[in-house]
């Protein structure tokens, strides 16, 4: 093994003082004593180090050395080193640090609040340089500066203008030197040359007039109404216009925009051209679509196409709840779906995500960190996003930075993914437009996230009904004195040319007329048109997923036969050999085989599949094995990708260790109008509560609020196996509580073929609502849950399962209703007791409640005396409350005199016992009580 040479390492630092002093002594006596790898400037470097204050102060030994006669001789030897050379090199270090730290001295704050850091590296004295040194002529050409013609002062002013004005650049932390060099070149060559032509100046003026006047008009006509004004950051409108215009240059086909409520109405109108009359009607409270419950006006989404001479771009503003940053991963998920769809057509890098954040939420919400962590991971990358932080320097009523974050900038978290950050004063249109141009170009070239810290202010309160002077008296007394950016830009243009005043008056008057006309129309009593379903999938004739026996077996062999040169782990090899035997009907099909066959079936039908989750490729319980690892060379083989058509794809990704961002990403993916099967699996169902915001605000209510159709499937392992409170319950009760208006489908299959049919039927269905499947754990290897080949070929998904009992001589007096794993424990007890008067019915579909199926059985049970709901979950959890309500609502007409009993654990604050032995005792009592002669 080749050893590293010590002299090629970074060894020149003060902690090595004894070593360096000895080395310097050797060098002074005879330079040949020094190893050949020490660079030519060794004497200069070590002299500077020994002379440095930090080194001197750390060592008594150093003090003696510096005052010794030996050092004086060495010092005389060093004086021969050219002074101009030292000055020149120190200036180069100084200029390099202006690039690195100049943002700390930039004029970023429109409020002119002094927040500058004291940075020693930005002072001449740090380099032992003086003002007089600035006037020295440079001895070598540097950038566009000429030797013996330009001074160091010329270069200094050049870098000050580039890096310390109204833009603060942070990019020197990037690991890729190519990115740094590209950014330096672009900034240093382009910025001072960057200017607007007359047409661009007028467009910016026009957009600023529209942005400001829109807000003021609403404030005047609807005083106190919430709209979450954009005032203080009106530059956002010209900024977005610039992005969309430049996107045509890069052949962008789709842009997905995510933002919170601040400025949303302004963006909807001035960017997406939402009809003003419709906006004003929402303020009047006119009824719209009464078929859905809807949402407040500043949460809604909208879509639009924009055109140039040659092409068009689809724009999507995704709807968002008040949970601020949660839209971030949703946007990325939607982008990934569009990318996957377009990649099938060989259109790469044509989807652009833009996410508008708030400064306090960006640092405060953990989902941001989760999403940034995912952003460059293979299963989630979208080739970079444009992030715009509306930094109005206040979070609700808190403006003290020390109460809002621990970092200097709100964007410091972005450094975790090695992205450039551009801070810019929002009151300088030229700087803002330059920065967004730079950001978009960087993103398109390097396919990385870019962050723009748009430093602005909030002219009004958090909402328009609040007085911000209550909590920020000094800040708002200052804001009150500030002219708006429209006034600043207007004044600048009129100073250049008086004709701009004519343009200003025309733009303003024409727009006011438009606002007034729309306001009058909005006062009419005509209802708005019904809300458009956000991303309605085009309805097609439902396909059949049935195959002949031979075709089904061929399909199974195709995905279960592994190449001979691919060396499997012995345990995995055994599983695949068993799967082959299942195809030939030598064994029954288990859950892993059934699920893989479901995906293979859908892929055969032209339906692409995406499956993600922690440990999902293997399966938490080692049952799926959809991605295989060669034991010889660690290569990967995905059987389901074997001979796929070019029109479909299959992807399976072990996700990052996240629930909230990961599930939100998949929700965003699932709402796009493509025929994809989208599956997210929790490692254990218990962990899905880490994504409760996504479940509550999007999955359960997204259609009713915004018309979002989602084809998302959640696989949530659930079952009481004595593994403790965090590995037992997927919280069925919470999902059932959220069920209404046919918003989702909830199932708990108990056989392998039921799982197969459920996935296949959902995959080919035209009706898109989220599907929640509570999947088994111990049942995965329970032989009684396995299925025959005939079960796959001839059966379909059954909402309820029960043993066909209806002989004339058998009278059913008791029905035990249940769901999930507990059925097999009840069945075992039932068989041992040989009771013939008790019927077990397991609900495989919980919601919508299978009323018709149950009624059909009850009509035949004429001797029925009592019903039981039996569950292993505590009484305040599981399905009991839901079943009790449904039983009395839908079945009471048939069972007027029948009492419904509860059998299960008593109420728990937690989900289960921590002790395995106690679990077994409780479980045994539940089963015995269900078959007791007398129920209480």
Secondary structure, 3 states (H helix, E strand, C coil): CCCCCHHHCCCCCHHHHHHHHHHHHHHHHCHHHCCCCCCCCHHHHHHHHHHCHHHHHHCHHHHHHHHCHHHHHHHHHHHCCCHHHHHHHHHHHHHHHHHHHHHHHCCCCCCCCCCCCCCHHHCHHHHCCCHHHHHCECCCCECCECCCCCEHHHHHHHHHHHHCCCEEEECCCCCCHHHHHHHHHHHHHHCCCCCCCHHHHHHHHHHHHHHHHHHHHHHHHCCCCCCCCCCCCCHHHHHHHHHHHHHHHHCCCEEEEEECCCCHHHHHHHCCCCCHHHHHHHHHCCCCCCCCCCCCHHHCCEEEEEECCCCEEEEEECCCCCCHHHHHHHHHHHHHHHHHHHHCCCCCCCEEEEEEEEHHHHHHCHHHHHHHHHCCCCCCCCCCEEEEEEECCCECCECCHHHHCCCCCCCHHHHHHCCCEEEEECCCHHHHHHHHHHHHHHHHHHCCCEEEEEECCCCCCCCCCCCHHHCCHHHHHHHHHCCCHHHHHHHHHHHHCCHHHHHHHHHHHHHHHHHHHHHHHHCCCCCCCCCCCCCCCCCCCCCCCCCCHHHHHHHHHHHHCCCCCCCCCHHHHHHHHHHHHHHCCCCCECHHHHHHHHHHHHHHCCCEEEEEECCCCCCCCCCCCCCEECCCCCCEECHHHCCCCCCCCEEEEECCCCCHHHHHHHHHHHCCCCCEEEEEEECCHHHHHHHHHHHHHHHCCHHHHHCCCCCEEEEEECCCCCCCCCCCCCCHHHHHHHCCCCCEEEECCCCHHHHHHHHHHHHHCCCCCEEEEEECCHHHHCHHHCECHHHHHHCCCCCEEECCCCCCCCCCCEEEEECCCHHHHHHHHHHHHCCCCEEEEEECEEECCCHHHHHHHHCCCCCCCEEEEEEEEECCCCCHHHHHHHHHHHHCCCCCCCEEEEEEECCCCCCCCCCHHHHHHHHHHHHHHHCCCCCC
